[in-house]
Amino acid sequence: MRLLIKNGQVITHEQSYFADVLCEDGVITQIHDNISDENVTEVIDAKGLLIMPGGIDPHTHMQLPFMGTVAIDDFESGTKAALAGGTTMIIDFVIPNPQQKLLDAYQQWRGWAEKAVCDYSFHVAVTWWDDSVYQDMKTLVDDYGVNSFKHFMAYKNAIMATDEMMIASFNRCVELGAIPTVHAENGELVYHLQQSLLERGITGPEAHPLSRPPIVESEAANRAISIANTLGSPLYLVHVSASQTVDAIRYATQNGQRVFGECLAAHLTIDDSVYQDENWRHAAAHVMSPPFRPKNHQQALWNGLKSGVLQTTATDHCAFCAEQKAMGKEDFTKIPNGVSSVEERLMVLWEKGVNTGRLTQNEFVAMTSTNAAKIFNIYPKKGAIQVGADADFVLWDTNASRVLSVDSHKSKVDFNVYEGMKVNGIPSYTIAGGKVAYQHGDVVAKAGDGHYIERPPYANYYEALNKRNHKQPQAVKRT
Ligand SMILES: [Zn+2]
């Protein structure tokens, strides 16, 4: 299979230039002016289009069993939606039930993901602790290409990681060359606030943000950062939503720690007024954790991205239909948490980031693809346009527009948090593994076309960190 993309403008995280790109058997083999189309299987004329690395969404939850139901997008519909939005790889989460063996859960998720249409990889959550978890973490790193472990500091009485578990697990990550990631919210405080709101008779979705104020997030973020600092571990914070958390990461990095921050397209663009909507369904459709914040936090997130304090953008795509959200009709704590976004991420970030002048096109590529590839150690196989890299691209039409809507999105969910938003700049084609996967509204890739992507451990970070941590404590010799 030889695919030639002609006449387009290549946009990488650091360069913009005109060139043709030849892909053979799934990888880029030539980038040059005027590549001949002899012996080529397919030619795409990309005149007027930008050729960017396919998006990498480092945070999705397809068919996640959660809060008594299962997220409506499975690995097929969810990855089709990804491709329709220019994303060619997702990193999803294996979330073992407490007491479930990590390896068993991992195999379960691998089975579910066999029908994925785009490439995928897995973070594995540490939701409990014993010797088997300690052993399985090594097997996952050595034999299955897992280099990141997730810790939910929220969701008490379910999957919450205690400080004791995080210390054990971060330590294990240091031994294995893996990176710990955290969902930073103080689960004890959330639980306390939820109970007191329910006691006061505030049972609707408007209580959701009240039970998870910004300080609940930043307390947990600061705690995780301090634990990582003490143990000499890097740290990645998922879905940073509060300005105080951006400040915590900035402070830590300026003081020599290696801390990374991710933010979500939805947190950048939607504010907490949605929870005041008089229509219960509309308000409940926006229930996710952390919740949407007052507008001033959005500015802090944009500034965090621009200044490099936050590096990646994701979606936390976790879609639930109205019927599922209705499980919490009488009690907001039972509304399944999550919104969809995997298809819209790039378009929303282009519209609200590039078209507003907040981000350059190159920064857009860094924040939607390259930085995630670097942090999760798959660069330049992914996130790059260079010879030898995987042939994953989005061909972007800056002159075309679309109105985002539940009526046209590929997700199975019956709601779109961006309903009615007009975006200028959309994907014309998505190329995955050197083949057209999406063109002009239609996903042509099929179930099973996606491949599992192994992510090796982080020799580099740890070599650097080990040098820093080299000074071992010494006992004082006494007579
Ligand atoms: Zn999540």
Residues whose N, C-alpha, C, O or C-beta is under 5 A from the ligand:
A	BS01	ZN	D316
